[in-house]
Amino acid sequence: MIRLGAGAGYSGDRVEPAVELAEHGQLDFLIFECLAERTIAIAQQARRKDPQQGYDPLLEGRMRAVLPVAVKNGVRIVSNMGAANPVAAAKRTAQITRELGLRALKIAAVTGDDVLDAVLSGPWRFEETGDGVAAYRDRIVSANAYLGATPIVGALDAGADIVLTGRVADPSLFTAPLIHAFGWRMDDWMTLGQATVIGHLLECAGQVTGGYFADPGFKDVPDLARLGFPIGEVTADGAVTVTKVAHAGGRVSTATCKEQLLYEIHDPVRYLQPDVVADFTGVEVTEIAPDRVRVTGGRGSAPPPTLKVSVGYVDGFIGEGQISYGGPGAVARAQLALQIVRERLALTGVKTSELRFDVIGVDSLYGDTLSAGEPAEVRVRVAGRTDTILEAQRIGNEVETLYTNGPAGGGGVTKSARDVLAVQSVLLPRELVQPTFTFVET
């Protein structure tokens, strides 16, 4: 049996549960999944400013917290915290091991997901809009292919203690250690389909142990403040038991596993991955003991001939301003404030392609379709999309003027202006993507 622990479900996730898993989880592997669709585009921007940056900003904190206990307990680490710069991430990790006085570790960096040149040089079109990629050339900041398990397996087979990657399909971070440990063939589609089920269950960490699940009185989860992250106990036939450290908060149940199983699944018959096309329709979920759920029945077939590429590009700017009103008549004053800002933006000629006016707590989510009575406090929000950062800044500035040029009792103004990183997808032939791994000196 191989025990996998999920140490993170996104870039800014909590560090303490990962340390708890390394210390008490009796793990073979600890996996940190830290890349969302836009995260790597943001990382590419950081790398452009400094060639030594571009990896996950929490990499150092996580490694300093986890490495001492992981090394002590023989836990190997796999993570996509390399983001836009896996080699720099591996070098920084090697430096941290020296600073911590740990034994020399074999640290591998997986590269090859950065396919910007291939995307810019071909006649590709975006899957979402059909637009030609060439028309976006001056705005594109990143193009990263979703790699599969193969280069990670190669690094682990070569003895890596730590493997740091860039863009890899989330489930592949978990399937790779299993392929390495059990010697599964890369064309054993049925087993890889079940392995993808395992990766999908664990990839979001706390979501399968009760995070993003609790609804008091309907779906209660104990001790959420100390939510523990999941462990997958996997046998050579691919069956998995999802559990957690006994003393950790949270809950593992058929319901938490089923909700996570359905998460982000478009077609459960054909869940397209770089390693396999997974079929979830035969999955069986059985609670065999408190906080122990057995999951079997994943299937698969050969993967598609293309790899998905996530292309990040600058898509204008967003300016925003907020202010609060409280007490009797708060809603009426908030609505007056919005009308004032609406007229001032028009009078001063602020150019926007989109503009939104919300009274948070009243109409920001459901418009005027719900009525919950008169709240005692509300918050006004004005946000707009512009072509320039200067135009975006003017939106927040007009909200700020409500302090002395608007209704009574406004307070707590915040304002911001930022660029918008949008993401679309390209399907790239596999032969144009050449993943590899290298070791760094420790």
Buried (B, 14 or more C-beta within 10 A) or exposed (E): EBBBBBBBBBBEBBBEBBBBBBBBBBBBBBBBBBBBBBBBBBBBBBBEEEEEBBBBBBBBEBBBBBBBBBBEBEBBBBBBBBBBBBBBBBBBBBBBBEEEEBEEBBBBBBBBBBBBEBBBEBEBBBEEEEEEBBEBEEEBBBBBBBBBBBBBBBBBEEEBBBBBBBBBBBBBBBBBBBBBBBEBEBEBBBBBBBBBBBBBBBBBBBBBBBBEBBEEEEBEBEEBEEBBBBBBBBEEEBBBBBBBBEEBBBBBBEBBBBBBBEBEEEEBEBBBBBBBBBBBEBBEBEBEEEBBBBBBBBBBBEBBEBBBBBBBBBBBBBBBBBBBBBEEBBBEBBBBBBEBBBEBBEEEEBEBEEBEBBBBBBBBEEEEEEEEEEBEEBBBBBBBBBEEBEBBBBBBBBBBBBEEEBBEBBEEBBBBBEEBBBBBBBBBEBEBBEBEBEBBEB
